[in-house]
C-alpha cells in the first residue's frame, strides 16, 4: 500500500509554466506546465512522444526551453546547464545511468568534487558515502570501493540516487527507474523514495507502469502531444481506465485480452532447449516452446534469462546443451546461423543492440534481411510488398519510411520497427527480451496484440520480462530461471505474482519452492 502523505506543511517548491521547445521541425513541448510540492512523489505520465522526457530535461538543465518560465522556491530560475541545476539542488536519475564504469562507487557518488583543487581524502569520501547510504536506509548494502562496472542494475541506480544526494539535491526526477528492476528491487527503490519524500524532498516519478504509479505517487500530471492535459491531480481519486483515457485520448481495451483461443497442448515443438550451459551466468536451462505458443521466461534481474537467450541465438558461446528447431538439432555459433535456422531475436537495449541511429527507418527495418540475403546488391525490392503490409499493420506512417534518423521516433515506434525487422524474415521462433521496456500503455497494448497475432500464425514466441504482471497476462506458459537454472515450468493460469516471486528467489530458497511446487502439482 502507498504510505500516507506526511502530516506536515507541504511547501511549494517548483513550477514550470508555459514551456515550449522545438527540435528542428518537431514540437516537443507546447505549453507544458508542472507544479511540484516539497514532501510529495509526483507522477509525470504520458504516451511515448508526449514530452515527459523533454520536460524532465528542461527541469534538470539538459535542455534550454524556447519559451516559458521556471520558478524555484518562489524565485525565477534560469538553467543553462546541468551544473546550474545541480547547484540549485535539482538532479535527475536516468533509466540509463550516467556513471563512470571504471571509477569506484565512492568516486562516482562524489564525482563533481573530483576535479576540485586540493588533496582528495578517500577516507572522508567513504565516511560521507556511508552516511548518504544510511540516509537511504541502505547502510552496508553497497561496497564503496569497487568499480561500478561490477554492480547490478539496481545497485547502479542506488549509486545514482546517492550521487544526487551528494550534491544536496532537494528535487529529484526519476526517469523510468523501475524498467530493469525485479519486483523485490522495485520494493526497495520505493522504500528509498518514500524515505526521501518524508524528508521533504520533491520527487518526480516518470513511468509507464501504471500499477506502480498508483502505488507510490501522491499526485499525477499527464502530458499529451507536448501539452499538459491533466495537472497535479490526486492519484487516489483516479481509476486506471480514467488515467489511460487521459494519456492516450480514448478508451483502451484490456491490454491482456486474448482474441485468439489458446493453442492445444499437442502442437509440434518449434524450439527445444536441453541442458543449456553458458558460464558463468547460465548453468542448466531447459525448456521447449510449441508452434503458436507464447512462453514467458521469468526470474530476477541477473538470473541468467538474457544470457540464455543470447546463447541460443549465437551471441554468447555455449559450454554444453542442445538446441533443436522443429526437431532438427542446430548449433548457432553466430547470429547468422540462428537466423538461417529460423530464429529472430529482439535484444533488450534498443539504443545499443537494436538500432543504427543515423540510418533511415527503411535501412534499419531491412538490417536482418541483409544478413539473410544472398546474391548481388541489397535485394530491397524483393521485400517492398512485405514492408508496405507490415507498416500498415503496425500503424507506422509510410511517408516516414525514408526518415534519415531513427532517433527522430519515439521509443515505442522504434520498438515496433525492430519487431517488424524480424517479421520480414518470417521466423519460426521469435525471442524478445524486455519487449515493452520504456514504452507507453498504448504501445504496450499494440505490441501484445502483435505478438498474439504472430503466435496465431504458428510462430513460437519467447518473451523475457521483469514485469511479472506482463508475463502472467501475456504468456501461455512460464519457465522460471533462478541463479542460472530453470527451476519451474508451469501454465500461467496456475501462477500469480506472489508465486512467481517465490519461484524466482535465489536457490537458497529451494525448500520453500519445492513445497509450493508440490502444492501446484496437486492442483
C-alpha positions in Angstrom: 0.0 0.0 0.0 1.1 3.6 -0.7 2.1 5.2 2.6 0.2 8.2 3.8 1.4 11.7 2.9 3.3 13.0 5.9 1.1 15.2 8.2 3.2 18.3 7.9 3.1 21.6 6.0 3.9 20.9 2.3 5.7 23.9 0.9 5.6 25.0 -2.7 8.9 24.1 -4.3 9.0 24.3 -8.1 6.8 25.3 -11.1 7.3 25.1 -14.8 5.0 27.5 -16.6 4.2 27.6 -20.3 7.2 25.7 -21.5 7.7 25.4 -25.3 10.5 23.5 -27.1 11.0 22.7 -30.8 13.7 20.4 -32.2 14.1 21.1 -36.0 10.5 20.8 -37.2 9.3 18.7 -34.2 7.4 20.5 -31.5 8.4 18.5 -28.4 6.7 20.8 -25.8 3.8 23.2 -26.4 2.5 24.9 -23.3 3.7 22.3 -20.8 3.1 23.0 -17.1 4.2 21.3 -13.9 3.8 22.2 -10.2 5.8 20.3 -7.5 5.4 20.4 -3.8 8.0 19.6 -1.2 7.3 16.3 0.5 5.5 14.6 -2.4 6.0 12.0 -5.1 4.6 13.4 -8.3 3.9 11.1 -11.3 4.7 12.6 -14.7 2.8 10.5 -17.3 2.0 10.3 -21.0 2.4 8.2 -24.1 5.7 7.9 -25.9 6.4 11.2 -27.6 4.2 13.2 -25.2 7.0 15.3 -23.9 7.8 13.8 -20.5 11.5 13.3 -21.1 11.9 16.7 -22.7 10.2 18.4 -19.8 12.4 16.4 -17.4 15.5 17.5 -19.2 14.4 21.2 -19.1 13.9 20.9 -15.4 17.3 19.3 -14.9 19.2 21.7 -17.2 19.9 19.3 -20.0 17.6 21.2 -22.5 17.1 25.0 -22.7 13.4 25.9 -23.5 12.4 28.2 -26.3 9.7 29.9 -24.1 8.4 29.6 -20.6 9.5 30.2 -17.0 10.9 28.1 -14.3 10.2 29.1 -10.7 12.1 27.6 -7.8 11.3 28.3 -4.2 9.3 31.4 -5.2 12.1 32.9 -7.4 12.6 32.8 -11.2 15.2 30.2 -12.2 17.3 30.2 -15.4 19.1 27.0 -16.2 21.8 27.0 -18.8 23.4 23.7 -17.9 23.1 20.6 -15.7 25.7 22.2 -13.5 23.3 25.1 -12.9 20.6 22.6 -11.9 22.8 20.7 -9.6 24.0 23.9 -7.9 20.3 24.7 -7.2 19.6 21.2 -5.8 17.9 19.7 -8.9 19.1 16.3 -10.1 17.8 13.5 -12.4 18.2 9.8 -12.0 18.1 8.4 -15.6 17.0 5.0 -16.7 20.3 4.5 -18.4 22.8 5.7 -15.7 25.5 8.3 -16.4 28.0 6.6 -14.1 31.7 6.2 -15.0 32.2 2.4 -15.0 35.9 2.4 -14.3 35.6 4.5 -11.1 34.6 3.2 -7.7 31.2 3.7 -6.1 32.5 6.4 -3.8 34.2 8.2 -6.7 31.0 8.2 -8.7 28.9 9.5 -5.8 31.2 12.4 -5.3 32.2 12.8 -9.0 31.5 16.6 -9.1 34.2 17.0 -6.4 37.0 15.1 -8.0 38.1 18.0 -10.2 38.4 20.4 -7.3 41.8 21.7 -6.1 43.5 20.2 -3.1 44.2 16.7 -1.9 41.4 14.1 -2.1 40.7 12.2 1.1 39.3 8.8 0.3 38.6 8.0 4.0 36.4 11.1 4.1 34.6 10.0 0.8 33.9 6.6 2.3 32.6 8.1 5.6 30.3 10.5 3.8 29.2 7.8 1.4 28.2 5.6 4.2 26.3 8.5 5.8 24.4 9.0 2.5 23.5 5.3 2.2 22.3 5.4 5.9 20.0 8.3 4.9 18.5 6.0 2.3 18.3 3.1 4.7 20.9 1.2 2.7 23.9 1.3 5.0 26.3 -1.6 4.4 24.3 -2.7 1.3 26.8 -1.2 -1.3 30.6 -1.6 -1.3 32.1 1.8 -1.8 35.5 0.7 -3.0 34.5 -1.5 -6.0 34.2 -0.4 -9.6 30.7 0.5 -10.8 31.0 -1.9 -13.8 30.7 -4.8 -11.4 27.4 -3.7 -9.9 23.9 -4.9 -10.8 21.4 -2.5 -12.4 19.7 -2.0 -9.1 23.0 -1.2 -7.4 23.9 1.3 -10.1 20.6 3.0 -9.6 21.3 3.3 -5.9 24.6 5.0 -6.7 22.8 7.5 -8.9 20.4 8.3 -6.1 23.3 8.7 -3.6 25.1 10.9 -6.2 22.0 13.2 -6.3 22.0 13.4 -2.5 25.8 14.1 -2.6 25.1 17.4 -4.2 22.3 18.0 -1.7 19.5 17.8 -4.3 16.0 18.6 -3.0 14.2 18.0 -6.3 15.0 14.6 -7.8 13.5 13.3 -11.1 13.3 9.5 -11.5 13.1 8.7 -15.2 11.8 5.2 -15.8 13.7 3.9 -12.7 12.0 0.5 -12.5 12.4 -0.5 -16.1 15.2 -3.0 -15.4 14.4 -3.9 -11.8 12.9 -7.1 -10.4 9.8 -6.8 -8.1 11.9 -7.0 -4.9 14.3 -4.4 -6.2 11.3 -2.1 -7.1 10.1 -2.5 -3.5 13.5 -1.4 -2.2 13.5 1.6 -4.6 10.0 2.6 -3.4 11.2 2.4 0.2 14.0 4.8 -0.6 11.7 7.2 -2.5 9.3 7.2 0.4 12.1 8.0 2.8 13.3 10.9 0.6 9.7 12.2 0.4 9.3 12.0 4.1 12.5 14.1 4.5 10.8 16.9 2.5 12.2 16.2 -1.0 10.1 16.7 -4.1 10.3 13.6 -6.3 9.1 13.3 -9.9 8.3 9.7 -11.0 8.2 9.1 -14.7 6.9 5.6 -15.5 4.8 3.7 -18.0 3.8 1.1 -15.3 0.5 2.3 -14.1 0.3 -0.1 -11.2 3.5 1.5 -9.8 2.1 5.0 -10.4 -1.0 4.2 -8.2 1.2 2.5 -5.6 3.8 5.2 -5.0 2.6 8.7 -6.2 0.6 11.3 -4.4 -0.4 13.4 -7.4 0.0 13.0 -11.2 0.4 15.3 -14.2 -0.4 13.9 -17.6 1.0 15.2 -20.9 -0.2 14.5 -24.4 1.5 15.9 -27.6 3.7 18.2 -25.7 0.9 19.8 -23.6 -0.3 19.3 -20.0 -3.8 17.8 -20.2 -4.2 16.9 -16.5 -2.4 19.0 -13.9 -1.4 17.9 -10.3 -4.4 15.6 -9.8 -4.6 13.5 -6.6 -3.7 9.9 -7.6 -6.2 8.2 -5.3 -9.2 10.0 -7.0 -8.4 8.4 -10.4 -9.1 5.0 -11.8 -6.7 3.2 -14.1 -9.2 3.5 -17.0 -9.6 7.2 -16.5 -5.8 7.7 -16.4 -5.3 5.7 -19.6 -8.1 7.6 -21.4 -6.4 10.9 -20.4 -3.0 9.7 -21.6 -4.0 8.2 -25.0 -7.1 10.3 -25.7 -9.5 7.4 -25.9 -10.6 4.2 -24.1 -8.3 1.2 -24.4 -9.5 -2.4 -24.2 -7.8 -4.6 -21.7 -4.2 -5.0 -22.8 -4.2 -8.6 -21.7 -7.3 -9.7 -23.6 -6.9 -12.8 -25.7 -8.7 -12.6 -29.0 -7.4 -16.0 -30.1 -8.1 -19.2 -28.4 -5.0 -20.8 -26.7 -3.3 -23.4 -28.8 -3.8 -27.1 -27.9 -1.0 -28.7 -25.9 -0.3 -31.2 -28.8 1.1 -28.7 -31.2 4.6 -29.6 -32.7 7.6 -28.3 -30.8 9.2 -25.4 -32.5 12.1 -24.8 -30.1 13.6 -27.3 -27.7 16.5 -26.4 -25.4 18.1 -29.1 -23.2 20.8 -28.6 -20.6 21.9 -25.2 -21.9 25.1 -24.0 -20.2 26.9 -20.7 -20.9 29.1 -20.0 -17.9 29.2 -18.1 -15.7 25.5 -17.0 -15.8 23.8 -20.0 -17.4 24.3 -23.3 -15.7 21.5 -25.6 -16.7 18.4 -24.3 -18.6 15.9 -26.5 -20.4 12.6 -25.6 -21.9 10.5 -26.2 -25.1 8.1 -24.0 -27.0 5.3 -25.2 -29.2 4.3 -23.7 -32.5 1.8 -20.9 -31.8 2.6 -20.7 -28.1 3.8 -17.7 -26.1 6.3 -18.8 -23.5 7.5 -16.4 -20.7 10.9 -16.6 -19.2 10.6 -15.2 -15.7 13.1 -14.6 -12.9 15.0 -11.8 -11.2 17.4 -9.5 -13.0 20.7 -11.3 -13.2 19.2 -14.7 -13.0 20.6 -15.7 -16.5 17.5 -15.2 -18.7 19.0 -12.7 -21.2 22.3 -14.7 -21.2 20.4 -17.9 -22.1 18.6 -16.1 -24.9 21.9 -14.8 -26.2 23.5 -18.2 -26.1 20.6 -19.7 -28.0 20.9 -17.0 -30.7 24.7 -17.4 -31.1 25.6 -14.1 -29.3 27.3 -16.0 -26.4 29.4 -19.2 -26.5 27.8 -22.3 -25.1 29.6 -24.8 -22.9 27.0 -27.5 -23.1 23.5 -28.3 -24.2 21.5 -28.9 -27.3 19.1 -26.6 -29.3 16.6 -28.0 -31.8 14.4 -26.1 -34.2 11.3 -28.1 -35.4 13.0 -31.4 -34.4 16.4 -30.6 -36.1 19.4 -30.0 -33.9 21.2 -26.7 -34.7 24.4 -25.3 -33.4 24.4 -21.5 -33.8 27.9 -20.2 -33.2 26.9 -16.7 -34.5 23.6 -14.8 -35.1 23.7 -15.6 -38.9 23.5 -19.3 -38.0 20.5 -18.7 -35.8 18.8 -16.6 -38.5 19.4 -19.3 -41.0 17.8 -21.9 -38.7 14.6 -19.7 -38.4 15.2 -17.7 -35.3 14.7 -13.9 -34.6 15.9 -12.0 -31.6 14.9 -8.6 -30.2 17.5 -7.7 -27.7 16.8 -5.7 -24.5 18.8 -2.5 -25.2 17.1 -0.6 -28.1 19.8 2.1 -28.4 23.0 0.0 -28.4 21.8 -3.5 -29.5 19.0 -3.0 -32.0 19.1 0.2 -34.0 21.7 2.1 -36.0 20.7 5.7 -35.2 21.8 7.5 -38.3 20.4 5.0 -40.8 16.9 5.6 -42.2 13.8 3.6 -41.0 13.9 1.5 -44.1 17.6 0.7 -43.7 17.0 -0.3 -40.0 14.0 -2.3 -41.0 16.0 -4.3 -43.5 19.1 -5.0 -41.5 18.1 -8.6 -40.7 17.2 -9.0 -44.4 20.8 -8.1 -45.4 22.1 -10.8 -43.1 19.8 -13.4 -44.8 20.1 -12.1 -48.4 22.1 -14.0 -50.9 23.3 -12.7 -54.3 24.4 -9.3 -55.6 23.0 -6.0 -54.5 20.9 -5.2 -51.4 17.7 -7.0 -52.6 15.4 -4.4 -51.0 12.9 -4.6 -53.9 12.1 -8.2 -53.0 10.7 -7.0 -49.7 8.7 -4.0 -50.9 5.3 -5.6 -50.6 6.1 -7.1 -47.2 7.4 -3.8 -45.9 4.2 -2.0 -47.1 2.0 -4.6 -45.4 3.9 -4.5 -42.2 3.9 -0.7 -42.0 0.1 -0.7 -42.4 -0.5 -3.4 -39.8 1.8 -1.7 -37.2 0.4 1.8 -37.8 3.8 3.1 -39.0 3.5 6.2 -41.3 4.7 5.1 -44.7 5.8 8.6 -45.6 8.4 8.5 -42.9 10.0 5.3 -44.2 13.0 7.2 -45.5 13.4 9.4 -42.4 17.1 9.9 -42.1 17.4 9.2 -38.3 15.7 6.5 -36.2 16.2 8.7 -33.1 13.5 11.1 -34.5 11.0 8.4 -33.5 9.6 7.7 -30.0 10.8 4.6 -28.2 7.6 2.8 -28.9 7.8 3.4 -32.6 11.4 2.3 -32.6 10.4 -0.9 -30.9 7.7 -1.6 -33.5 10.2 -1.1 -36.3 12.7 -3.5 -34.6 10.0 -6.2 -34.2 8.9 -5.6 -37.8 12.5 -6.2 -38.9 12.3 -9.8 -37.8 8.8 -10.4 -39.1 10.0 -9.7 -42.6 12.1 -12.9 -42.4 9.1 -15.0 -41.2 10.9 -16.7 -38.4 9.7 -20.0 -36.8 10.9 -18.8 -33.4 10.9 -15.2 -32.2 12.7 -14.3 -28.9 12.0 -10.9 -27.3 14.0 -9.6 -24.3 12.0 -6.9 -22.3 9.9 -6.0 -25.4 7.9 -3.3 -23.7 10.7 -1.6 -21.7 10.2 2.1 -21.7 7.1 2.2 -23.9 3.7 3.7 -23.1 0.5 1.8 -22.3 -0.9 2.3 -25.8 2.2 0.9 -27.5 2.3 -2.0 -25.0 -1.2 -2.9 -25.9 -0.4 -2.9 -29.6 2.8 -4.9 -29.1 0.9 -7.5 -27.1 -1.7 -7.7 -29.9 1.0 -8.1 -32.4 2.7 -10.9 -30.5 -0.6 -12.8 -30.2 -1.2 -12.4 -34.0 2.3 -13.7 -34.6 1.6 -16.7 -32.4 -1.8 -17.3 -34.0 0.1 -17.8 -37.3 2.1 -20.6 -35.8 5.3 -18.8 -34.7 6.8 -19.8 -31.3 7.2 -16.7 -29.2 9.6 -16.4 -26.2 9.2 -13.3 -24.0 11.7 -12.3 -21.3 10.3 -9.8 -18.9 11.0 -8.5 -15.4 7.3 -7.3 -15.2 5.6 -10.3 -13.6 2.1 -8.9 -14.4 3.1 -8.7 -18.1 4.4 -12.3 -18.0 1.2 -13.6 -16.4 -1.1 -11.7 -18.7 0.7 -12.4 -22.0 2.2 -15.9 -21.6 0.5 -19.3 -22.1 3.2 -20.9 -20.0 6.1 -19.6 -17.9 9.6 -21.1 -17.3 11.3 -19.6 -14.2 15.1 -19.2 -14.2 16.9 -18.7 -10.9 20.7 -18.4 -10.5 21.2 -19.8 -14.0 19.0 -22.9 -13.6 15.4 -23.5 -14.9 13.5 -24.3 -11.7 9.9 -24.4 -12.8 7.7 -24.8 -15.9 4.1 -24.1 -15.4 0.9 -22.9 -17.1 0.5 -19.2 -16.4 -3.1 -19.9 -15.2 -1.6 -21.7 -12.2 0.6 -18.7 -11.1 0.3 -15.3 -9.7 2.8 -12.5 -8.8 3.5 -13.9 -5.3 4.2 -17.5 -6.6 6.4 -16.1 -9.4 8.3 -14.0 -6.9 8.9 -17.1 -4.6 10.0 -19.3 -7.5 12.3 -16.6 -8.8 14.1 -16.3 -5.4 17.7 -17.5 -5.2 18.2 -21.2 -5.0 18.9 -20.9 -1.2 15.1 -20.8 -1.0 14.6 -24.1 -2.8 12.9 -25.7 0.3 10.1 -23.2 0.1 9.9 -23.5 -3.7 9.7 -27.3 -3.6 6.8 -27.2 -1.1 5.0 -24.7 -3.3 5.6 -26.8 -6.4 4.2 -29.8 -4.6 1.0 -27.9 -3.9 0.8 -26.7 -7.5 1.2 -30.3 -8.7 -1.8 -31.3 -6.6 -3.8 -28.6 -8.2 
